[in-house]
Amino acid sequence: MKKISLSHTAVKIASRKDFIRGIFSALASVPVLKGLESWAHAAPAGTLRARAKRPVATACDLAVVKGESPAAITRKAIETLGGIDRFVRKGDTVVIKPNIGWNRAPEYAATTNPEVIATLVALCRAAGARRVKVFDRTCNDAAMCYANSGIADAVRKSGGSIYHVINAKFIPGQFPPGSLMESWPVYRDAVECDCFISAPVAKHHGLSGLTLSMKNLMGVCGGNRGQMHWNIDRKLAELTKFINPDLTIIDAYRILTRNGPSSGRLGDVKTMKTVVAGADPVLADAFAATLFDQQPNDIAHIRKAVEMGVGSADIARSKIMKIQI
């Protein structure tokens, strides 16, 4: 075990194959990132603890906004919740997790609309975020996915930082004993941030039924993606509880109605011109399921998340603001 002094905090780092070996000089003069100190005290060496979510009071449970402009409906949805300031504070490090997994142009609805992501980045920066990080563990070639989705260019132009994931940053998560996700590697940046925003595209998925915000979180996990699909419903619920997103923005401007998650045929795409926003990722997914003429209980991982107390899928009893602009 090695000790590195970070201000007044001693952080033990386990020696692992994925870590760069060597001798590091003292880092006492380097500022400690917000949240790192508490993480270091709470998690055993070489693991990541679950994110702590700030308590946020929103003006409604969900905002569902329809309109011609992806940027405008994204802004209006967040404004309806009470504004980005409820989630992002001055000096924050923000992570925005879109779906960039496939080498597809935006019109194929396999990846998140770049205008939605650009708007989120710009809003976070305007709220005083110190840094806005955007990344995904892709299924296709990362460089091609980032470029052809339009997201890389959109993030850079709006003041964010977009980069490819690296293996050394996947650290075993400190999931509860008995969890199917126990010790599953999770991307460090997804946990060590002040605000986490899940921003998926809404689309069909051959195994899980739909890819929405909970399924989107698979992109912060390392390990064997195929093994992740075994008992995926419970794993997605456990992963959502671990990452604990502060804000969920579901891009349903275009939705992929079949042959997901990647398709590649415009005939599988339906234009909905909609964005769904809320602080409860389960409720956001529950409503988004109705855009596919499905009910929340039709989707197994939504049912499991409700059963585990991760969130609510009770659309009827929720305060949902529906707006057309």
HELIX and SHEET records of a PDB file:
HELIX    1   1 LEU A   36  ALA A   42  1                                   7    
HELIX    2   2 PRO A   70  LEU A   81  1                                  12    
HELIX    3   3 ILE A   84  ARG A   86  5                                   3    
HELIX    4   4 PRO A  106  TYR A  108  5                                   3    
HELIX    5   5 PRO A  114  ALA A  126  1                                  13    
HELIX    6   6 ALA A  142  ASN A  148  1                                   7    
HELIX    7   7 ILE A  151  LYS A  157  1                                   7    
HELIX    8   8 ASN A  167  LYS A  169  5                                   3    
HELIX    9   9 ARG A  188  VAL A  191  1                                   4    
HELIX   10  10 SER A  213  ASN A  216  1                                   4    
HELIX   11  11 LEU A  217  VAL A  220  5                                   4    
HELIX   12  12 ARG A  225  MET A  228  1                                   4    
HELIX   13  13 ILE A  232  ILE A  243  1                                  12    
HELIX   14  14 LEU A  266  ASP A  268  5                                   3    
HELIX   15  15 PRO A  281  THR A  290  1                                  10    
HELIX   16  16 PRO A  296  ASP A  298  5                                   3    
HELIX   17  17 ALA A  300  GLU A  307  1                                   8    
SHEET    1   A 2 LYS A   2  LEU A   6  0                                        
SHEET    2   A 2 THR A   9  ILE A  13 -1                                        
SHEET    1   B 8 SER A 161  ILE A 162  0                                        
SHEET    2   B 8 ARG A 131  VAL A 134  1                                        
SHEET    3   B 8 THR A  93  PRO A  98  1                                        
SHEET    4   B 8 CYS A 195  ALA A 199  1                                        
SHEET    5   B 8 LEU A 247  LEU A 256  1                                        
SHEET    6   B 8 VAL A 269  GLY A 278 -1                                        
SHEET    7   B 8 LEU A  62  LYS A  66 -1                                        
SHEET    8   B 8 ILE A 320  GLN A 324  1                                        
SHEET    1   C 7 SER A 161  ILE A 162  0                                        
SHEET    2   C 7 ARG A 131  VAL A 134  1                                        
SHEET    3   C 7 THR A  93  PRO A  98  1                                        
SHEET    4   C 7 CYS A 195  ALA A 199  1                                        
SHEET    5   C 7 LEU A 247  LEU A 256  1                                        
SHEET    6   C 7 VAL A 201  HIS A 205  1                                        
SHEET    7   C 7 GLY A 209  THR A 211 -1                                        
SHEET    1   D 2 PHE A 170  PRO A 172  0                                        
SHEET    2   D 2 PRO A 185  TYR A 187 -1                                        
END                                                                             
